[in-house]
Each structure stands twice: as structure tokens, then as C-alpha cells.
Amino acid sequence: MATLPGLHQRGGVYQLRVVIPLDLRPQFGGRSKIVQSLRTASNRDAKLAGAALRATLLADFAARRGGHQASPILAVGTPSVPPSPFHSAPPRPAAMAAASDSGAGQASTDEKPQATQAKSWSLRSVFGKWKHFERRSADATRANELALIDFETWLGDTARPIDAITRPMGVEFKSWLVGKVDAGKYAGKTAHMRLVNVCALLRFAHQDLELLPRQPWRGLSIDYRTETPRRPWSDSAIQAFFSQPLYQAYALPKQTKAGADAAYWIPILGLYTGATVSELAQLRVADIDVNSAGEGFIHFTESSRQGQQLKTEQRARVVPLHSELVRLGLLDYVAHIRVSGADRLWPKLRLREGKPGGFFSQWFNEFRRGVAGAEVPDFHSLRHTVRSLMTEADFDAHLQDRITGHGVKGSAGVRVYTHPTQSLRRAVEAIRYAAIRLSRVYPTQGKPAGTR
């Protein structure tokens, strides 16, 4: 049986995705698609069940357009169609029989205009739909637009219908991008991402808009090597950076992008957690807590309501608070911010949409380049520094992943394994720096800055 449009697997079970025509979406509460589980892991059974369900949905769309009564299973405002009755080897349902006897012509009639419609869609018009289909970060939108500009530049045509974009064209576009790398105009990763992003638009046109019967560039990629591999911070870099007045006397910078107290605490948190700058920049007061035993923890979470976002689901984690952070006064700082009524841990730090730590990174890079005495790596290299120290202390990679939020590789058992809190705390406490010992300089009432 040929590939059924919209058929896909999730968690081993097949689902059917059917896009609701634009003119009918108001009747479905603005929804753009219907996704229904077919309740089977068998590809053959899923195709049979999916074909029947798809025929029913297409017939319903036609009925709505003709002003006839809609199917009760697709009543306005219902969140989804009812559960599929098909499990294994389903019987040939009435809906399928109707489709083959008389409704098949109707389904075909509905799909022909769709194929014709593809000729009126260019990749740029697909991009216009893609960027508003769901919440996109400014960086993701810009990356896809740059890839589209490259494709249009290579093609010399901004209005080419998407159904005229063939796989050989993808191969030629890939060669053009590789040529940019060979000429020193693009980094390997840049060329790779330009191709990946154009492929993403074609996949969107196929899967979500159902304008294409397949994604013609599926599997195309450009191999690349990281041109500037990150390295851990050296002892000399740590000494030079953290010997600055900011960390020796709590002399906070005046630049807006530094975020006042954030300039002191975020690099130190990076030093003892291995978290990314964006993860630290978006922390809220509630993300730092202390249990009944007096042990502190940092919660890295994602909440669209709170404006927090993580790169991957593995980044959501709870990390024990290093004793050095407590000694330096982090919990006192948190208590002060909590009393002030602020919700965010760094009230004066501007967050960049789609990349919370973007503005802070700009300040940090300017600051580190001005440090004399050693070459100071970028902030992200602190993650490698932290992992190096835990490796030297003989803590396994999976435990390190739980702390830094790196993706865990291996079997399902390894990926979901939860390490005991005390194991995590021992690994965190292994993060020690012989090159420098910071004095407590956070000013608190009754304890002046500079005292230990």
C-alpha cells in the first residue's frame, strides 16, 4: 500500500494527521489540524484504519463546504475525533466501503484541488505560514529566512512552485553550499544549517500543510566538523577572570546588559553548575529552594507562562546547590530578592526574546576580552570545565549529564535512570578550583562586604 499522507508514529503507536482546510478552520475553533491515534503499532493495520478515517474526514469537509450537516464526530468545538476502533487486523469498516464505492471519488475530488493549490505556493509563502504556525524564536525565524534567501539566490527564482522543487535540485543546492565552505565564505556548520532549514520548510509543507506527497529532500545533509572546539577554562584564565574587582569587591558594572547583581552571580553559578548562560539568566526566585534538611537546590524548568524555555527536555533538572555558592551568600541574595517582591532572580537583567541570555552574553564577552593576564574562553566552555572536574573525580558520564543537562545516550533504562540525590550532591561537590578561592563579598546586613 502506498504511503498514506499524515500517517506517523509516536511512541511506537501510529497516528493520523489531517490538516483542516483554511476556510473550515473557524468551524473547528481555529484548529489547524486533527491528530488521532490509530491504536496500533502495525504499519499495515494503521494504513487500513488511517485510510478509512481520512476518507471520513475528507467527506466531512466536503459536507461542510456544501452546507450539509456535519458529521457528529466532528462537531464544532470538540477537541478531537473519537478513539479509533481499530487495533490489529481491523475489519473493513463501513466508512471505507463507502469511500471505495461512492466516497472515493469525493476524497479524490478533495485532494485534486490540494495538488493544484501546491502550484500557487512558493517556498517563501510556505515560510510565511511556518513562522506563524506556532511560537518561533526570533533566532529560529531569522535562521530559516537566511536559508531561504540562500536557496532563492542559488535558484534565481523566488516564485518557483514547491511541487517543482525536486531532489536533484536539493543535491545541487547542497553542492553550492559546500562550495561556499571550500571558498572560505561559510563555516561548515553554517552550510549544514542552511540546508537543514530549507529541508524543514519542505517538511512543513509536506506534513503540516499537506501540499506535497512527500518531503523531496529527506535525508540530505552536510557533514561538518566544529571549527573551534571548546576547551575548559585553564587555571590562569580562572585566576585572571575572578580576580577582577567585580568578584573581589562586589563592584557591580553599570552597563544595562550586565544586569547588576547578575554580573556577579551568573558566572559563579556557571563555575559550579555547568549550566548555560540562558538557563541561569531566566532563573526565578522560586527556582532556588532549601529542603527540610537545609540542603539547597536549583530547579531548571521550562514554563511558557513564566517565559522560561529550555533547549531540550533533558535540560529540565534539579541540581544540588554547591556549598561554595552557599558560603558566598547566594541564599542570602535569594532571600533579599524574595523580600523585595521580585519574581525573577535578576530583576535588572534584560532577557532577550528566544534567547534569554543573549544580552548578558554580549556583556560577558566584552568583559572577558578586557581581562588581562590570560585568554579567557567563552561562557559555554564552563560546561566543559565542570564536566572535566567531575570526570577527574571518577563520576560517570550519565551522572554528569543529570547535572549539566546534556542528552543522555544509551538504552531507555540509562536515559530514564534517576540517580539518588546524594550521588548528585557528591558529584557537584567534586567541582573544586585550586586556582582561586573567592572571599565572601556579597553585602548583607550585619556582615560587611569582604568578610569571609
Secondary structure, 3 states (H helix, E strand, C coil): CCCCCCEEEECCEEEEEEECCHHHHHHHCCCCEEEEECCCCCHHHHHHHHHHHHHHHHHHHHHHHCCCCCCHHHCCCCCCCCCCCCCCCCCCCHHHHHHHHHHHHHHHHHHHHHHHHHCCCEHHHHHHHHHHHCCCCHHHHHHHHHHHHHHHHHHCCCCCEHHHCCHHHHHHHHHHHHHHHHCCCCCHHHHHHHHHHHHHHHHHHHHCCCCCCCCCCCCCCCCCCCCCCCCCCCHHHHHHHHCCHHHHHCCCCCCHHHCCHHHHHHHHHHHHHCCCHHHHHCCEHHHEEECCCCCEEEEECCECCCCECCCCHHHCEEEECCHHHHHCCHHHHHHHHHHHCCCECCCCCCCECCECCHHHHHHHHHHHHCCCCCCCCCCCHHHHHHHHHHHHCCCCHHHHHHHHCCCCCCCHHHHHCCCCHHHHHHHHHCCCCCCCCCCCCCCECCECCCCC
